[in-house]
Amino acid sequence: MIELEGVPELIDPVMICAFEGWNDAGDAASSAVAHLDREWKGEVFGALDAEDYYDFQVNRPTIWLDGGVRKVTWPTTRLSVVRTGGAGGKGASRDLVLVRGIEPSMRWRSFCNEILGFAHELGVELVVVLGSLLGDTPHTRPVPVSGVTSDPDLARTMDLEESRYEGPTGIVGILQEACAHAGVPAVSLWAAVPHYVSQPPNPKATLALLNRLEDLIDLRIPLGDLPEDARAWQLGVDQLAAEDSEVAEYVQSLEEARDTADLPEASGEAIAREFERYLRRRDGQPGGLAAEPGLADGSYLRDTSSGRTRPPRPPAKDGESGAAAEEDQEGPESEG
């Protein structure tokens, strides 16, 4: 029984989901939803019963002290709502329903049905599920992010890939298929994380997911300290790679392969889309300065699924976007 007492009526709500586990390489996806919750001060209004979906020997509860009183936090999936306060690309307001948790251990169909029940009660118009996978992608290039859907019409109208994946899947793929069967428009966004530096966190991949999400739902997302964290992360990996000649040589081979694959994909449409992003961010900043992280001193921070591009330049600035996510044998593949 879903009870939503105290939840106000939402404006054009979009549900954004991410789950820790198999579909969350580098914690990039779950960190993206956590960022939205933190920046917009999300209010938790519901949680799924942990007893129904989790094996506590796999995902153990934690004990903590609150003013000397011992309390237990159980692994679960929580839902929160955020008011974006008119951050829409055209000045319109849009609310978000954030779903953040751990990939369930059991009863996946019931799990998805319960989330869809919340979506129905809240009037959700679109479900976006975030994921990240391990790929043969160099850390020095834009993070590849692909947008995938099972709906051919949605693929055409939103410039997404229609899913052709066959193979093992995680809760991201199952939730998207559940949405399709229920008639709820659903999209999954996948970021590729370098397999040789897979340990979390990966703020660069998190930033790439948020950039792609911003384009998808036409909503300017406050980035906070994330661009600086992404720069620091890349500099740290640069230093580690420089200390090992074999790693440096391997990264160089990935760069060459990536650049060769990206070269034919640059298009006028991609350049125009990148410039629109720049203008949207500039218009929302004091003094007309863009908050686009890749425009300041490194083009690696902005990516689109259509190819690597460079937008028209403001003074002494440039930007770049990346190619679609690559498949990898070491982690879950981009799927619908």
C-alpha positions in Angstrom: 0.0 0.0 0.0 1.6 3.3 -1.1 0.8 6.3 1.1 2.0 9.7 0.0 0.7 11.9 2.7 2.5 15.2 3.0 3.9 15.1 -0.6 2.8 18.2 -2.4 1.5 18.2 -6.0 4.5 18.1 -8.3 5.2 20.0 -11.5 6.0 18.0 -14.6 7.9 15.5 -12.4 10.8 13.3 -13.8 12.0 10.3 -11.8 15.8 9.9 -11.6 17.0 6.5 -10.4 20.4 5.0 -9.5 21.5 1.9 -7.7 24.7 0.9 -6.1 26.2 -2.4 -7.2 26.8 -4.0 -10.6 25.5 -1.1 -12.6 27.5 1.6 -10.7 31.1 1.5 -11.8 33.1 4.0 -9.8 29.9 4.9 -7.9 29.4 7.4 -10.8 25.6 6.9 -11.1 24.7 6.8 -7.4 26.9 9.8 -6.8 25.1 11.7 -9.5 21.7 11.2 -7.7 23.3 12.0 -4.4 24.6 15.3 -5.9 21.1 16.3 -7.1 19.7 15.4 -3.6 22.4 17.5 -1.9 22.3 20.5 -4.2 18.5 20.8 -4.2 18.0 19.7 -0.6 15.8 16.7 -1.3 13.1 15.7 1.2 12.8 12.0 1.7 9.1 10.9 1.6 9.3 7.1 1.3 11.5 4.0 1.5 11.1 0.4 0.4 10.9 -2.3 3.1 14.4 -3.7 3.3 13.1 -7.1 4.5 11.4 -7.6 1.2 14.4 -7.1 -1.1 17.8 -7.4 0.6 20.0 -10.2 1.8 21.5 -8.7 4.9 24.5 -11.0 4.7 25.4 -9.4 1.4 24.4 -5.8 2.2 24.8 -5.6 6.0 23.0 -3.0 8.2 25.2 -0.5 10.1 25.1 0.6 13.7 25.8 4.2 14.7 25.4 6.4 17.7 23.0 9.3 17.9 23.6 11.3 21.1 24.7 8.1 22.9 21.8 6.1 21.6 22.6 3.2 19.3 20.7 3.1 16.1 20.6 0.8 13.1 20.5 1.9 9.4 19.2 -0.8 7.1 20.2 -1.1 3.5 17.2 0.0 1.3 16.0 2.2 -1.5 14.8 5.7 -0.6 12.7 8.2 -2.5 12.9 12.0 -2.2 11.4 14.9 -4.0 13.3 18.1 -5.0 11.9 21.4 -6.2 14.2 22.9 -8.8 12.9 26.4 -8.4 12.5 27.3 -12.1 15.8 25.9 -13.2 14.3 24.8 -16.5 16.0 25.8 -19.7 13.2 28.1 -20.7 12.5 29.5 -17.3 9.9 26.8 -16.5 9.8 24.9 -13.2 10.1 21.1 -13.0 10.3 18.8 -10.0 12.3 15.7 -9.6 11.7 12.4 -7.8 15.0 10.9 -6.8 15.3 7.1 -6.3 18.6 6.1 -4.7 19.5 2.7 -3.2 21.2 -0.6 -3.6 20.5 -3.1 -6.3 18.1 -5.6 -4.6 19.1 -9.1 -3.8 15.8 -10.7 -4.6 12.2 -10.1 -5.9 13.2 -7.7 -8.7 9.8 -7.7 -10.3 8.1 -6.7 -7.1 10.8 -4.1 -6.5 10.2 -2.5 -9.9 6.4 -2.6 -9.5 6.7 -0.8 -6.2 8.8 2.0 -7.7 6.3 2.2 -10.6 3.5 2.5 -8.1 5.2 5.6 -6.7 5.8 7.0 -10.2 2.0 6.5 -11.0 0.9 8.2 -7.8 3.2 11.1 -8.3 2.3 11.7 -11.9 5.8 11.0 -13.2 6.1 11.8 -16.9 9.5 10.3 -17.6 11.8 7.8 -15.8 15.6 8.2 -16.2 17.8 5.5 -14.8 21.5 6.2 -14.5 24.3 3.6 -14.8 28.0 3.4 -15.2 30.1 0.6 -16.7 33.8 -0.3 -17.1 35.1 0.4 -20.6 38.3 0.7 -22.7 38.2 4.5 -22.5 41.2 6.8 -21.5 40.8 9.0 -18.5 42.2 11.9 -20.5 39.3 12.1 -22.9 35.6 13.1 -22.4 33.6 10.4 -20.6 31.5 8.6 -23.1 27.8 8.8 -22.1 25.1 7.0 -24.1 21.4 7.4 -23.9 19.4 4.2 -24.4 15.6 3.4 -24.6 13.5 0.5 -25.6 10.9 2.8 -27.1 11.5 3.5 -30.9 9.4 6.6 -30.8 11.2 8.0 -27.8 14.5 7.2 -29.4 13.6 9.3 -32.4 12.1 12.3 -30.5 14.9 12.5 -27.9 17.9 11.5 -30.1 18.6 8.3 -28.2 19.9 4.9 -29.1 17.3 2.1 -29.4 18.4 -0.8 -27.2 19.8 -3.8 -29.0 21.5 -5.4 -26.0 21.3 -9.1 -25.3 22.9 -10.7 -22.3 23.0 -10.5 -18.5 21.4 -7.5 -17.0 21.2 -5.6 -13.7 18.3 -3.7 -12.0 18.8 -0.8 -14.4 17.8 -2.9 -17.4 15.0 -4.6 -15.5 13.5 -1.3 -14.3 13.6 0.1 -17.8 11.8 -2.9 -19.3 9.2 -2.7 -16.5 8.6 0.9 -17.4 8.2 -0.1 -21.0 5.6 -2.8 -20.2 3.7 -0.3 -18.0 3.6 2.3 -20.7 5.9 4.7 -18.8 8.5 6.5 -20.9 12.0 5.5 -19.7 15.6 6.2 -20.6 18.8 4.9 -19.3 22.0 7.0 -19.3 25.3 5.1 -19.2 28.8 6.5 -18.5 31.9 4.5 -19.4 34.6 4.4 -16.6 38.2 3.5 -17.4 38.7 -0.1 -16.3 42.2 0.6 -15.2 41.0 3.2 -12.6 37.7 1.8 -11.6 37.8 2.4 -7.9 35.3 5.0 -6.6 34.8 7.8 -6.5 34.9 9.0 -10.2 33.7 12.6 -10.2 34.5 13.0 -13.9 32.0 10.3 -14.8 29.5 11.7 -12.4 29.8 15.1 -14.0 29.4 13.6 -17.4 26.2 11.9 -16.4 24.8 15.1 -14.9 25.7 17.1 -18.1 23.9 14.5 -20.2 20.9 14.5 -17.9 20.8 18.3 -18.0 20.5 18.1 -21.8 17.9 15.4 -21.7 15.4 17.0 -19.3 16.2 20.6 -20.2 17.1 21.6 -16.7 20.1 23.6 -15.5 21.8 21.5 -12.8 24.0 23.3 -10.1 27.4 21.6 -10.3 28.8 22.9 -7.0 32.4 21.6 -6.4 32.0 18.8 -8.9 34.0 20.4 -11.8 36.9 21.1 -9.5 36.7 17.6 -8.1 36.8 16.2 -11.6 39.9 18.2 -12.5 41.7 17.1 -9.3 40.7 13.4 -10.1 42.2 13.6 -13.6 45.4 15.3 -12.4 45.8 12.5 -9.8 45.4 9.8 -12.4 47.8 11.6 -14.7 50.4 11.6 -12.0 49.9 7.9 -11.2 50.1 7.0 -14.9 53.3 9.0 -15.4 55.0 7.0 -12.7 54.5 3.7 -14.6 55.7 3.6 -18.2 53.6 0.6 -19.1 50.4 2.3 -17.9 51.4 5.5 -19.7 51.9 3.6 -22.9 48.6 1.8 -22.5 46.8 5.1 -21.9 48.4 6.5 -25.0 47.1 3.5 -27.1 43.6 4.1 -25.8 43.9 7.8 -26.7 44.9 7.0 -30.2 42.1 4.5 -30.7 39.6 6.9 -29.2 40.7 9.9 -31.3 40.6 7.8 -34.5 37.1 6.6 -33.7 35.8 10.0 -32.8 37.2 12.0 -35.8 34.4 11.2 -38.3 31.6 11.8 -35.7 31.9 15.5 -35.3 28.9 17.3 -36.9 27.3 20.7 -37.2 24.4 19.5 -35.1 26.6 18.4 -32.3 28.5 21.7 -32.3 25.2 23.6 -32.2 24.0 21.5 -29.3 27.2 22.1 -27.4 26.9 25.9 -28.0 23.3 25.9 -26.7 24.5 24.3 -23.5 27.1 27.0 -23.1 24.5 29.7 -23.6 22.1 28.1 -21.2 24.7 28.0 -18.5 26.0 31.6 -19.2 22.4 33.0 -19.0 22.1 31.5 -15.5 25.3 32.9 -14.0 26.0 36.3 -12.5 27.9 38.5 -14.9 27.1 36.3 -17.9 29.9 33.8 -17.0 29.4 30.2 -17.9 29.5 27.6 -15.2 30.5 25.0 -17.8 33.4 23.2 -16.2 35.1 22.2 -19.5 35.2 25.7 -20.8 37.6 27.0 -18.2 40.8 25.1 -18.7 40.0 21.5 -19.9 37.8 20.3 -22.6 37.6 16.8 -21.1 34.7 17.6 -18.8 31.8 17.9 -21.3 30.5 15.0 -23.4 27.6 14.1 -25.6 26.5 10.8 -27.1 26.9 12.1 -30.7 30.6 12.6 -30.8 33.5 14.7 -29.8 33.0 18.4 -30.7 34.2 21.9 -30.0 31.6 24.7 -29.6 32.2 28.3 -30.8 34.6 29.8 -28.4 34.0 32.6 -25.9 37.2 34.6 -25.2 40.0 32.2 -24.3 37.7 29.3 -23.7 36.7 26.1 -25.4 34.7 23.0 -24.8 34.5 19.4 -26.0 32.2 16.5 -25.9 32.7 12.8 -26.2 31.5 9.7 -28.1 29.0 7.1 -27.2 29.8 4.7 -24.4 32.0 1.7 -25.3 31.2 -1.9 -24.5 33.4 -3.7 -22.1 33.8 -7.4 -21.1 34.7 -6.6 -17.5 31.4 -5.0 -16.5 27.7 -4.6 -17.5 27.2 -3.4 -21.0 25.1 -0.4 -22.0 21.6 -1.7 -22.2 17.9 -0.8 -22.1 
